[in-house]
Amino acid sequence: MTIEPTAFMTKMEKRIGFTAEDKAILNAHADWGKSVASTMADHFYVYLGRDEEMDAILKEKEGRMHRLHETFIQWFYEMFTGVDNWGDKYASIRWHIGLVHVKIGIAPQHVVPAMAVVVHEVGKQLKADGKSEELQAALGRICMIDLAFIEQAYVEVSTAAVLQETGWTEKLFRRLIATGANSM
């Protein structure tokens, strides 16, 4: 049942309203994005470090924090460049990021608040630097697409694991979920 990243990207672009104009605006500000990426990473990891669970994950392996900081800078800058105009490669990278979040044990409850920190801090930086509301809106939309990839990874991995372990069909699994949700 694994998603196809490019098709998912296309669906999210339509759903969120991420347009060619947004892409042009982001591209035009790629140098600015690169210049603030490290500062945004600092805000992000200070926030995560205040949570015991996340701090333990971040510090679990020697050198992980440094690698994650560098990865964040790359991720942030790629939102401005789109890697390949927000095409196949961008979608594959974002899907991989989602899978990594699942593999290293970052619970979904940490992802949305962490992205909110990014959106909030970049909003403050945009205002301080006199950047346009259009740029802020475009960044907000691409952040939500990236967040959707991460969130979808949890669904896909969990579903695949249950189906593999139980031998259930996808249809049965979805019916059980709906039934369970109705009982809550």
N, C-alpha and C positions, 0 to 999 in steps of 0.2 A: 504494500500500500504506500510505499515511499513516494513522496512528491517528486515531481520533475522541477528542478529549481527555476528554469527559465519560464515555464508555464506559471509557476507560483508567482514569480516576479511580475509577469504581465498582469496577472489577476490582481495583485496588490496595487500596482500602478493605477489600474482602472478604479479599484475600490477606494483608494485613498485620494485619487485625483492628482497623482504625480505626473506632471505634464512636461512637454518639450521645453516650455518656458522655464519651469523649475530647473531642469537640467542645464539650460543655458545660464541661468542665474548662478547656480552652484559652480559651474565650470568657470565663470568669470571671476569668482571669488576663491578659486582654489589656492592661490598664494596666501590669502588671508587665513583660510582654513589650516594650511600647513603651519602658519606662524603661531596659531593659538592652540594647536593640537596637544602640545606637551602640557600646557596649562590646564586644558580640559581633562587630560589624563590625571593630572595631580588632583583636581577636584573629585574626579570619579573614584580614585583609589583611596583618598582620605575618607570619603563617604563609606566605601565598602569596608575599610579597615576598622570602622567604629562598630561593626557588627561581629560578634564572636565567631559565628559560623563562617562568615565570608573571610574574616581575617585568618582563620585556620586554613581554609582552602588556599588562600593567596600565599600563605607562607609555608605550605606543606612541603614544597620541594625547593632546594637550594637554587637560587637564581630565577625562580618563577616570577617574582614581582618585577624584576628588570625586563624579562621577556614580555610579560603582560603589558607593561608600560609602553614598550616599543610596538607591540601589536595594536594597542589602543590608538597610538599615533597614526599608524598605517590605516587602521579602520576608519578613523575620523577623516583623514585626508581623502580616502577613497570615496567617501560620501560626496565630496566636491568634484572629483574627477570622473566618477562612474566607472573607472577601470577601462571598460570597453563600451562606453555610453550606456551603462546600466543594462548590459546585455547578458549573454551566457556566462561569461567569466565572473562578472559581478555577482550574479545570482548563485553561482557555484561556490564562490567565496563566502557569501552570506549563509548559505546552507551549511557549509563546513563549520562556520563559527557557531551556529546553532547546535550542531552535533557535539562540538567540543564542550559547550556549556553543559550539555547533558552528561557527557562522559566524565568530566571532572567533578561532577556532583553539585553544581550550582543549582539550587532549587528554584523553580519558577517564581516563587515569592520574592526572590531577590532581583530578578531581571527587570521588572516593570519599574520599581522605585529607582533602580540604578539608571535606567534610561531617562527617568524623570529628572534626575540630577543633571544628566548631560544636557537635556533640553533647557532646564532652568539656567544652568551656568553659561551655556552658549548664548542664551537670550540676554543675560547680563552683559556678556562680552560684546555682543552685537550692538547693544545700546551704547555701551561705553565707547565703542569705536565708530559710532555714528552710521552703522550699516542699516540697510533698508528693511522694512517690514516684509517685503517680498522675499528677501533672503532668509529671514527668520521662518517664514511660512514654508519655503521650499525645504529648509533643513528639518523642520518639524515633520514634514511628510516623509522624507527619506529615513529619518530616525524611526518612524512608525513602521515603515516597510522592513527595516532591519530588525526591529523588535518582533514583527510578525514571523520572520524567519526563525528567530530563536524560539519563540513560543511554539511554533508548529513543529519544531524538532522534538520537543517534549511529547507532543501528541503522537507523532509518527513512531518514535522509539518505543514509547509505552505500548501503543497498539500492536506494533510488530512483535514485541516481547510476549504479550499476552497471547496473541494468535499462535505464535511458535510454540509456546509452552503448553497451551491447552488443545491445540488443533481445531479451535473454533473457526467458523467462517467470519468474515468481516461483518456480514449482515447480522449474525447472531450477536456479535460483540456490541455493535451499535444499538441493537434492540435492548440488550442488558443495561447499557449505559443510560439509555432513555428511561427505562423502567426504574433504575436506581435513582436517577435525578428526580423523577416524578414522586418518589417516596420520601424525598428530603424536604 
